[in-house]
Amino acid sequence: MRSLSQRLSLSLAASLALFFLLLAFIFGIESESLSEKTVLSRMEHDMESVLSATQLQGEQIQLDATKIDAIYERPLSGHYFQLHSGEGVIRSRSLWDQSLNSFDAGVHRDVAGPDGQHLLILSREFRIGKSPVTLTLAEDMSDLYHQAQEYQKRLLLLLFFTLLALLGLQVWVIRRAMRPLGQVRQALLKLEQGENSQLQLDLPSEINPLVQEVNRLLLVMQERLARSRSATGNLAHALKTPLAVIRRTLEGGPAINVISEQTGKIESLIERELSRARLAGTAPGGFWPEPEQDLRDMAAMLKKVHGEKVQIELEMESGLHLPADREDMLELIGNLLDNACKWSSRQVRCTLRMSRELELIVEDDGPGMAEGAWQELLQRGMRSDESRPGHGLGLAIVNDIVTTYGGRISAGRSEMLGGLRVELSLPLQSSQESTKQ
C-alpha cells in the first residue's frame, strides 16, 4: 500500500475500532457490576426484614409473614428466601413447592433457579437465640442480564456510527492536510513545462524544508548547466586558434614542432574543460570520509613523480570528515600540491583545517610569484588558452573549483618556507557539519 492517506485511514480505523470494542466491553462489565451491587444492596435490606420477622417460640423459629414484602408471597416471582435451622427449613411462598440448595455464606452468581431463572444468591449465617441459622436470599437476574445485553448492543451501534463519523472527519482532515502536496505537484508540472524556474509556494513548516531542498537542487543543476554551456563555448573558442595555426602550418609545409606545440595546447584545453565539467560543487550528498588517508596517498604519489628530494608535510586533524565532494577536493588539493612540488627546492607544507569553513594552506620553498602575476592569472573571464605555463593550468582549475564552491583564494610569500603561499577557504554547507570518529 503506497497511499499515505489510506495508511493513515486504516491505522486510525483499526485503532478506533479496537478502542471502541474495549470501551463497550468495559461499559458492559461495569453496568452489570453496578446492577449487581444495587440488587445486593436491596437483598441485604430484605434479609434484615426477614430476620426481623422471625421470632423464637420455645425451641422453634416462627416467621411473621405480615412483616415480609408481598413479592415473596407471589409464586415464582423471582424473589425467594429460605431459612434453614437445625429444627427445619422455612421457605418463602414464592418458591411454591421448590427449594434452594444449601450454599456457603457469601454471594453466588448465575445459579439455576425455578422456571429456568438465573439467580443471584446471597447467603448469611446468624444466631437466633442459641440456634444457628442460615438465611439464603435469591433474586432472578434474567431481566437485568437481558437489559445489560441490550445496552451493550445499543452502545456498540452508537460506537459504530461514531466510528464512521470520525473516519469521515479524518478523511476530510487528511485530504485538507495533503492539499499542499497537490500544490507541490502542480508546481512541479509547471516547472517541467518551463513555466517556472523555482518552486514559489507558501507551504506548512513540515513541507517547506523539502521544497527548499528541491529549489537548492534546481539551483545547483542550473549552475551545472551554465558551467557546461560556458565550458563548451570556451572550448570551441579556444580550439579555433590552435587549429588555425595547424592549418596554416600544414599549408606552408611540414612543421612538426609547431604542430606538437599546438596539439599540447589542445590537450591542455580539453583537460581543463573536462575538469570543469566534473565539478560537483555544493550539490547535496557530497562527503569526503577519509581525507587524511587520501592525502597521504597523494603525497606519496607526488614524491615518486617529482623525486624523493621533495618532502611533503601534511598537517590536519586525525579522523576528520568533510562535507564536500571527494573528487573536487582531490582535484583542488592535488593541483596545488603538484604546483608546489614543481617549483619547490626541497619542502612543501599542506595545512587542512575545518571549523565553520574549510581552510587550506599550501606553501613551498620555491621562488614564489609576484602578486600582480597571481592576480592576472586568476582574473575573471580569462580564456582557457590564456593560462600561463607552469602555474597556469593547474591554478586555473583551482580557481574554477573555488568559484564553484563560493570560496575565497589568495596568494603571497610564505614566512615559514619563503616560497609561494596559497591560502583558500570554502564555506561548506552548514547543515552538513564535519564529524569526528
Secondary structure, DSSP 4 states (H G I P E B T S, - for coil): ---HHHHHHHHHHHHHHHHHHHHHHHHHHHHHHHHHHHHHHHHHHHHHHHHHHEEEETTEEEE-GGGS-GGGTSTT-SEEEEEEETTEEEE-GGGTT--PPP--SEEEEEEE-GGG-EEEEEEEEEEETTEEEEEEEEEE-HHHHHHHHHHHHHHHHHHHHHHHHHHHHHHHHHHHHHHHHHHHHHHHHHHHTTS-SS------TTTHHHHHHHHHHHHHHHHHHHHHHHHHHHHHHHHHHHHHHHHHHHHH---HHHHHHHHHHHHHHHHHHHHHHH--TT-TT--BS-HHHHHHHHHHHHHHHH-TT-EEEEEE-TTB-BSS-HHHHHHHHHHHHHHHHHH-SSEEEEEEEESSSEEEEEEESS----HHHHHHHT-TT--GGGSPTTTHHHHHHHHHHHHHTT-EEEEEE-TTTSSEEEEEEE---TTS---B-
